Amino acid sequence: MKNVFMFAVALLATSSAFAQEATATVAATGVGSTVGLAALGISIMMGLAVLGGALGQSNAANAALDGIARNPSAAKEIRGSLVLALALMESLVLFAFLIAILLQGPIGAAIGTVK
């Protein structure tokens, strides 16, 4: 665990060494920071959507397997409900992915105006 923490600290500490200076256009318009924040927001949204979907699916599978273990004769009904629940959870993650892809166009256009 200590090695993973040290690796993360080293990775985050060295990223500022490769930062570029702000150009005159970005500094004058202020659009560059807005575009960067929008891209950061999209990446956080995707991370939370995937995390929430994965945790929800694992909890649903855990509950379904517990139910099947307690009552094996109800396995068919539980399995059908589980598949439906997993599909609905996965659709929410796919919606977040679709939103991120759709927002890529306006962010790319904003980056083009800055350059």
C-alpha positions in Angstrom: 0.0 0.0 0.0 2.9 2.3 0.8 4.4 1.7 -2.6 1.1 2.6 -4.4 0.8 5.8 -2.3 4.4 6.8 -3.1 3.8 6.1 -6.8 0.7 8.2 -6.9 2.5 11.1 -5.1 5.4 10.9 -7.5 3.1 10.8 -10.5 1.0 13.8 -9.4 4.1 15.8 -8.2 5.9 15.5 -11.6 2.9 16.6 -13.7 3.4 20.2 -12.9 6.9 20.2 -14.3 5.5 19.6 -17.8 2.9 22.4 -17.7 3.0 25.0 -20.4 2.8 28.7 -20.0 -0.5 30.3 -20.9 -0.5 31.9 -24.3 -1.5 35.5 -24.8 -4.8 34.5 -26.4 -5.8 32.2 -23.6 -4.8 34.7 -21.0 -6.7 37.5 -22.7 -9.9 35.6 -23.4 -10.0 33.3 -20.3 -11.5 30.5 -22.5 -8.7 28.1 -21.9 -9.4 27.6 -18.2 -13.2 27.2 -18.9 -12.4 24.5 -21.5 -10.1 22.7 -19.1 -12.7 22.8 -16.4 -15.3 21.4 -18.7 -13.0 18.6 -19.7 -12.2 17.9 -16.1 -15.9 17.8 -15.3 -16.5 15.3 -18.1 -13.7 13.0 -16.9 -15.0 13.1 -13.3 -18.6 12.4 -14.5 -17.3 9.3 -16.4 -15.4 8.1 -13.5 -18.3 8.4 -11.1 -20.7 6.8 -13.6 -18.4 3.8 -14.0 -17.8 3.6 -10.3 -21.5 3.8 -9.5 -22.4 1.3 -12.1 -19.8 -1.2 -11.0 -20.8 -0.9 -7.3 -24.5 -1.3 -8.2 -24.0 -4.3 -10.4 -21.8 -6.0 -7.8 -24.3 -5.4 -5.0 -27.1 -6.7 -7.3 -25.2 -9.8 -8.2 -24.3 -10.4 -4.5 -28.0 -10.1 -3.5 -29.1 -12.4 -6.3 -26.6 -15.0 -5.5 -27.6 -14.9 -1.8 -31.2 -15.3 -2.8 -30.4 -18.3 -5.1 -28.3 -19.9 -2.4 -31.1 -19.6 0.1 -33.9 -20.7 -2.3 -32.5 -22.7 -5.3 -36.0 -23.3 -6.6 -36.5 -19.5 -7.3 -33.3 -19.3 -9.3 -35.1 -18.8 -12.6 -37.1 -15.8 -11.4 -34.2 -14.2 -9.6 -32.0 -14.6 -12.6 -34.5 -12.9 -14.9 -34.8 -10.0 -12.5 -31.1 -9.8 -12.1 -30.5 -9.6 -15.9 -33.1 -6.8 -16.2 -31.5 -4.8 -13.3 -28.0 -5.2 -14.7 -29.1 -4.0 -18.1 -30.8 -0.9 -16.6 -27.6 -0.1 -14.5 -25.4 -0.5 -17.5 -27.6 1.7 -19.6 -27.0 4.6 -17.1 -23.2 4.2 -17.6 -23.7 4.1 -21.4 -25.8 7.3 -21.1 -22.9 9.0 -19.3 -20.5 7.8 -22.0 -22.8 9.2 -24.7 -23.0 12.6 -22.9 -19.2 12.7 -22.7 -18.9 11.9 -26.4 -21.5 14.5 -27.3 -19.7 17.2 -25.2 -16.4 16.4 -26.9 -17.5 18.4 -30.0 -18.1 21.7 -28.2 -15.0 21.4 -26.2 -12.9 20.7 -29.3 -14.5 23.7 -31.0 -13.6 25.8 -28.0 -10.1 24.6 -28.1 -9.9 25.4 -31.8 -11.0 29.0 -31.1 -8.3 29.4 -28.4 -5.5 28.2 -30.7 
